[in-house]
């Protein structure tokens, strides 16, 4: 049975010490219950509202002003959210460590720059399919959030190699990078990522413009990589190289079969 506003309001009224709430795909949840949550559970530290489509800026602005210790906010698929919410979060919740606004099409550089400037402890940022995001956001990110561990910017097709190169030199602790569908990304940025972010565990650059040179650099430098996805990268030399690899040893073995002298 799907949770409703009535149920969530009762929880907020009787569980004032609530620290974390995770609800997904609950179309009956509206601003009424999230606003109640914000005023009754002011110690909230983590809020996950995946694809709760009725949630608007009213909810998140109320959360930001009452729950100032918030550390983790996932609004992926909450399509009514705009810059107003994220700017308010950046103003009041400066300890934020995780932000996911994937598929929030109204989000622009304005709010992401505000988050990066005010929440310098940010560790994880997901901007999947935020098509209005440009290099300006990433410039602010690497300038202020140097401890970043996860960056997912799938289908942010305005981003260029310049952004990724700068991330590689300023955010060397990066562990997960996903740039699926960023068609402007080439070897020029992936090779520096492999050289500077050697602790990478997860790397997805499907449907980008990389070639075998990137894979060779990754195999040499990112020895702890656990997942690599190269699907749809037509600059690779063989169809097999356009499939995902589950381990770096698997990638190295395949590359050695093609280029036996390159990984020695």
Number of C-alpha atoms within 10 A of each C-alpha: 3 11 14 14 17 12 12 16 18 13 17 21 14 11 13 16 13 17 16 14 12 11 14 17 15 18 14 15 23 18 17 15 21 24 20 20 27 23 17 21 23 21 18 23 20 20 19 18 22 20 21 22 21 16 24 19 18 16 21 25 20 20 27 23 17 21 25 21 19 25 20 21 21 20 24 23 21 23 20 15 25 19 18 17 20 25 20 20 29 22 16 20 25 21 19 25 21 20 23 22 26 25 22 23 20 16 25 19 18 15 21 25 21 20 27 23 19 21 24 20 19 26 20 21 22 22 24 24 21 23 21 15 25 17 17 15 21 25 17 18 28 21 16 21 24 19 18 25 19 21 22 21 24 24 22 23 21 15 23 18 18 15 20 24 17 18 27 22 16 19 23 20 20 25 20 20 22 21 23 26 21 22 21 16 24 20 18 16 20 23 21 20 28 24 17 20 23 21 19 25 19 20 24 20 25 24 23 24 19 24 19 16 15 20 23 19 19 26 21 17 19 21 17 16 22 15 16 23 20 23 20 19 23 17 16 19 12 11 11 12 22 19 15 17 20 14 17 21 15 11 18 21 14 15 19 14 9 12 12 12 9 11 13 6
